[in-house]
Amino acid sequence: MAKLHARPLATLTLAALVVLLTAASWVSGVGPSAGAAAVRSPIEAQFSAPGPFATTAGTVKVGSRVEYDLFYPRDYRRLGFESPIITWGNGTSAVPDMYSTLLRHFASYGFTVIATTLTSTGSGREIDAAAHYLVKMNATRGSVFDRHLNVHRVAAAGHSQGATGAARVAIMDRGLISTLLIFSLPEARWARTNPDCPVITDCEEDMKRVHQPTFLISTHGPIDDVIATPSAERAYFDEVKGRAALGIIATSEGAVADHSSLQDAANGGHPNGELGFATAWLEYTLRGNRRAAAAFVSPHPKLVSDANWPGSRVKS
């Protein structure tokens, strides 16, 4: 029984490629020392700042094994609204604590984040199961989440392989998933079998089958130039049916933004530059925040005109 616990690829794998390219970029001088701090747009600056709500964290255990990590508002009574759900998928070989800056940031805006602890998430099955766990807990008397969650406003989100998994959840569970937020969605050629995907097709997505509002975020960095190129992200963006945004960030915290920038500083990342528009997307699509919507809604979406996000696009 699951229990909630609070707490104070002949083939080079994608993860191995990231390590090699990161080292190469440092040697060549293209890595995190490059780049200058960009001036943020007012909307990006607003949603990059911590949200108004204190946060806490917890775990869900099955026996002695941690199944999920949780990041959520400390006191739901202070929100004044039901908390939308974000279900998160890690990149290859990553764990939720490597993204804690991002996930706690979302929680500070009143979102409830559940993140599978699996390091292979491309099938999307565990990302979907995590969302359903919170739906169940919302209806469980005595649960921390008892009647505090908005189970009709659910985002699937993820990074790299987890972005693939999140996209697959949007396709296979349309009745639950309201919006999609994905970082550095890999090109199809990087799909590999792994413990989560015994068959390669288990780790492939078809963005033409995605109908939910979708925000794809990638970078102009040297690693993403191999794994999740701007041209590939544009192709994914074009395939999405309906409302979508494509954000391609140049620098974050004065450094060149790249594939692993989203991760915490302790893991070599510099995620703060990616927080603002990502949070604005969730505020817009999950809570109907009109100021946040101005980043993405025509005729003058702020994302597209932001000099630090060259090549970004929106469509409705």
Summary of the structure (lengths in Angstrom):
residues: 316
radius of gyration: 18.1
end to end distance: 43.3
largest distance: 57.0
contacts: 1164
relative contact order: 0.16
helix: 36%
strand: 23%
